[in-house]
């Protein structure tokens, strides 16, 4: 067991509002961790802090980068630097390159990972090692059949899968999934859950998931962290956390004081 | 011989014709057309040269707009940069160069050197201007580039360094190459057309290579979603900056050609109304297609010429373009190229959906099942080249 991601007293304030309130957490590589919480609990802000989109008010973020076990300080890193350091994300609201085909989407990610972004002399399709990696990833995520389809014509479920393929293409150490089943029908939910399990077994990446669908959460999580009003309310194994009184209270919104 | 065999042969034949016509033969046809145009009456040669230069201007602009998603309203600055670069070299260094290389060949040497100086000047300007501009997006990017363009306009008019000759601009005299019996007037309509055609074709091929390279692929991703690109480890600001510089350089080449064609480098080149020509040509032609700006430039120049044939209408030619632009934006969001592809798909309906393949794609699609995945893949790639 190694720690792959760590925050220390991470805090984000928007004016008077404290969206993330001194959160300290360590994510281990041998578990799928779910971060749950009612709307407005600070999950998305927390993700945006981790990925460098927002700058923390105080506190620090540490990420295992490269192959070593050492943690690097990424508190002040830009989003692309965080991604290069080994943290990848998928978005709650699908965020893929809609105008490009599925294969081109994955190719962009592989070009980024390959470091050939500034190569304007060769053909984008010309690098055989990149193309082989693209094919492998399409196969892994089951997208081979629709590889040449423009993404704006895909179904919602397929777009969610492209979202995952993109995030995986940069070979992350940590993969933050923001509500992978958002807006999906039950069949698609089942498919995506089995894909996540499969990927977790096959790949080195450590999965961190936020999710509203409690069935999915109990199904895939080894550990659940509950955020409420910006701070950690409960943290532990699913059976302990979900029976915790404070958690049910937070979810039912009982603010009767 | 069974029916399937015949079908197979017909489709293979269809595929061969299609392959040939989409690449080499169209290229050859284009080259023959370019040569034939040189034989047209002088004014038509001039008009076509004008079209080529504006096409390159719009093509360079579209690298930033259609491919990277940044609308610049100040690319006239780089158009003027190229023009003034060569104009000033011709004016101030012409005699010096003649002393060094001899009077006979010196006009050509000066022209080439002036072009290189124009290009270098544009890059030197684009580096800081781009660095500051790409910090902004959308309307703010359009406004800051507009401001830089107009800053260039007032600097050229005020002429603090005594180089640009204020509102009159710098006269461009290309001169005549004279090598014992063989003489060549560089500014001659047909000679200048030949120089422009070769330059524009070469530059267009260069831009095409750029948009189909890993660099260009990343540009398209940034256009689609900058924050997603950043989350994949792409330094979006830096990539936009680099694209800005490449785009400006292409426009600079067009500016160099413009100076020789107009025989003057004038301040109007960096006025916002000149920058707008690139925008209008690109929108009319279709920003999402590689050839969109070229088709748009063609429509722009030839319609303007057609209107000029009717003196009563000529005063209102801008009004006409206003109306055309409104029609395109409202009804043909993909521009003329998008409209043509749609029309072709309607007429030859091949169920291709993507609209990339073409009238001849019916044959290709059949052949793909016949010849295996390889050729199918090739088709798809060619389609994307057309489309993106």
Interface residues (C-beta under 8 A of the other chain):
Chain A: X51 X53 X78 X79 X80 X83 X84 X88 X89 X91 X95 X96 X97 X98 X99 X100 X101 X104 X105 X107 X108 X109 X111 X112 X113 X116 X117 X118 X119 X120 X121 X122 X123 X124 X125 X127 X148 X150 X153 X166 X167 X169 X170
Chain B: X209 X210 X212 X213 X214 X215 X216 X217 X218 X220 X221 X223 X224 X225 X227 X228 X229 X230 X231 X232 X233 X234 X235 X236 X239 X242 X246 X288 X353 X354 X380 X381 X384 X388
